[in-house]
């Protein structure tokens, strides 16, 4: 029965959850510095800031063994935990609900549904993310420095947290997850670029000042992921960050606007 999986079906599903592969990727990134005070404010404990207050904006598209084909983009903040340097996923956007649900439920990624695109003409690249009628991320780059194929690994930090059923606080402490990605890049470029971040009440990306662009980069790659829970943060401590990673539900009140005095 489809609503109750057999042991064979569970094994197949859990393989897709345990060994995710995001392949044929095309990723445009622009790295920039921002204010140390901003980094200190947006990083939940126990994450720590690294030496340089660095942020990376990325737009890309992928195939996969678990969520089909998808477009998306992210805002990453350089961070450290227990001596491991990685990136905290401050905001993440997908073009449909399947990759959104997968990454949000499994890794704790703060995913939302949005439209995005990645365009290339020769050495010129452009990427964007549109949500709620606003182009919240806009990347442009000129890249002719061929940095070739490479293999690497990287780490993403996220938090898994559940709102309490009565709408007051969280059900339990938040779980810090660390996802390791083995990167197999078949091509890569570097060059100059620009980034524009715009904000709304739901996506306040404009609160990240762009002080100086470090570089723009592009790669074609496969990403092989593995995730684990590594720490917890007390529910009351994480609560302000939790609400900041979601839409502002109070700003979506359309009922009050319909109320009119009875004559």
N, C-alpha and C positions, 0 to 999 in steps of 0.2 A: 504494500500500500504506500502511495506516495507521501502521505502525511506521517508515516512511521517507517523509518528506514531500516533495511535489513543490515546484518553485520557486514555483508559484502559491500553494500552501498556506503555504509559508514566508513569503511576502510578506504574506499575510493575518494570520498569527500575529504577525509582527514589527510590524505596524501596531498590533495590540492591546497589544503590549509597549511600543511607543514613544510611543503617544498615549493613555494610560489616562484614562478619564473616570468619575468617581464622582459620580453625579447623584442628584437627588431626596433629598439627604442631610438628615437631622435629627440635630443634634448638641447634646448637653448637656455643658457644661464648667463646672468649678469650679477657679479659680486660687487658689493659696495660697503663702505664703512658708514656707521651711524654713530649716535652718541652713546657713550658708556652708560649713562644714566637710563637710557631707554632699554638697553640690554638687561641691566639690573632689574628693571621693573617687569619685563615680560617673561623672564626665566623663572619657572616655578622651582622651589626647592625639591629635591636636593641637587638640581643642576647648578653648575657654576659657569661663570663667564670665562672665556679664554682671554689671552692677552690683547688681541685686537677685536674691537667691536664690529664684527663682520656679519653681513646678511647676504643671502643669495636668493635671487628671484629666478624661478625656472618655469618654462613652458615646454611641454613635450607630447609625444604620442607613442603608444606601445601596442604590442600584441602580448598574449599571455597564455598560461596553461590553466588559468583559474577564473578570470573575469572577462574574457573575450578581448576585443580591440577597444582601446579607449584613448581619449585626449585628456589632458589635465595640466595642472601647474601648482606650484607651491612657493611658500616663503619660508626659508630656513634661517635659523639663527645659530651661529657657531656656539657650541657649548661643550661642557666636559662633565663626566661623572666617573668617580673612582679611577681617575687617571686615564680614562679613555676619551679622546676627542671625537666629537661628532657634530651633528646638527639637530637642533630642536625644531620640530615642525610646528611653526607658529600658525600657519594657515595652509589649507590644501583644498583644491577644487578639482572635481571630476565632471565629465560630460554626461554621465548617466548614473543610475542608482546602483548598478551592480558593483563597480569598483568602489563606489562610495561606501556601501554597506560592508563589503569585504574588509577594506582597510580600517574602517572605523571600529568595527566589532572585534577584529583580530589584533591589530597593532595599537588601537587607540588613536589613530590619525584623525585630526579635526576636519574631516572632509565635508564639503558641501557641493551641491550640484551647480555647475556654471558652464557657460560656453567658452571655449578657448580655441586658439588657432596658432599654427606655426607655419610660416611662409619663408621661402628661400628663392632668391634670384642671384645666381652667381655667388659672389662673396657677401652679399647683403642678406641679412636675416631680420625677421620681425616675428614677435610673439605677443599674444594678448590673452587676457581673461576678462570676460564680460559677465557681470552678475547684477540683477535687479536694474537693468538699463544703464549701468555705469561700467565703463572700462576701468576696472580697478587695478589691473596690471598691464603695462605696455613696455615691451622690450624692443630695442633696435640694436643692431650690431653690424660691423664690417669686419670680416675675418679672412685673412689670407695667410696666417701663420699655421702651416700644417704641422701639428704635433704628433701625428701618426697613431698607430694602434698601441694599446697598452692594457695591462691587467692591474686592478687595484681592488681595495676594499674600503668601505665606508660604513658609518654608523648613524642611524637616526634614532632620536629619543622622542617618545610619545607618552601620553598618560591615558589609562583606561579608567573611566569614572562613570557612575550611574547616578542620575538624579533620584532622590527619594520619591517613593510612590505618592506621597502626599504633597509633593512640590516644595518641600522645605528641606534644603540641604542635600547631601549625598547619602546614598544607602550605606556606603562604607568608605574606607580610606582609598585614595586614588593609587593606582598601580603604575609605576614607571616601567615602561618597556624599552628595550634596546634591540633594534633590528639591525642585523649585519647584512650588508649587500656586497656580494662578490661581483665586481664590475669587469666585464670583458668588452672593451671598446675596440671596434674594428676601424674606426676613423675618428679623428678629433681635430678641431681648429681652435685658435685663440686670436683675439684682436681687441678692438675698442668697441665700446657699447654705451648705451644709455638705458635708464630705467625710470619710469614714472609710476608712482603708486598713488591711487586715489582712494577715497574712503566713503563709506556709508555708515549708518548706525549699526549695521550688521557686520560690516567688514571694514574696520577702521585702519586700513593699511597706510593711510596718509599720516598716521602717528609715528611712522618710521622715517625720520629724516634721512635723505640721501646726501651724505656729506662729500664723498668722493667715490667714483667708480674705480674699482681695482682692475677688473678685466671682464671681457665677455668670452664665452666659450661655447662650443657646440660639439656634441659627440653622438655617434651612432653606436649602440651598445646593447648588450644583454645584462640584465640585473637578476641575480639569483639571491633570494632573501631567506633569512632565518631569524626568528624573533624569540625573545625570552623576557620574562618579568625579572627585574633586578632590584627593585626597591619599592617602598610605599611612602606616600605623603599624607599626613593627617587630613581628614575630610574637610575640617574647618579651615585649614591652611590653603588647601587647593581650591576651595569653592570659588573665590573671585576669578581664578584662572579658568576654571571650568565654564563659568558663564561667559567669559570673554572668548571662548573657543566656539560658541554657538551663536545663532541669531538671537537678537533681543526680542523675546516673545512679547514683552509688554509694548513694543513698538508696532506690533502687528494687530492691534485692536481695531477691527473695522466695525465692531458692534456699536461702540460709543458714538462713532461718527454718524450713525444712522438714527440715533435718538433725536427726536424733535419734540418740542412742547405740544401738548394736546390742546387745541383751541376749543 
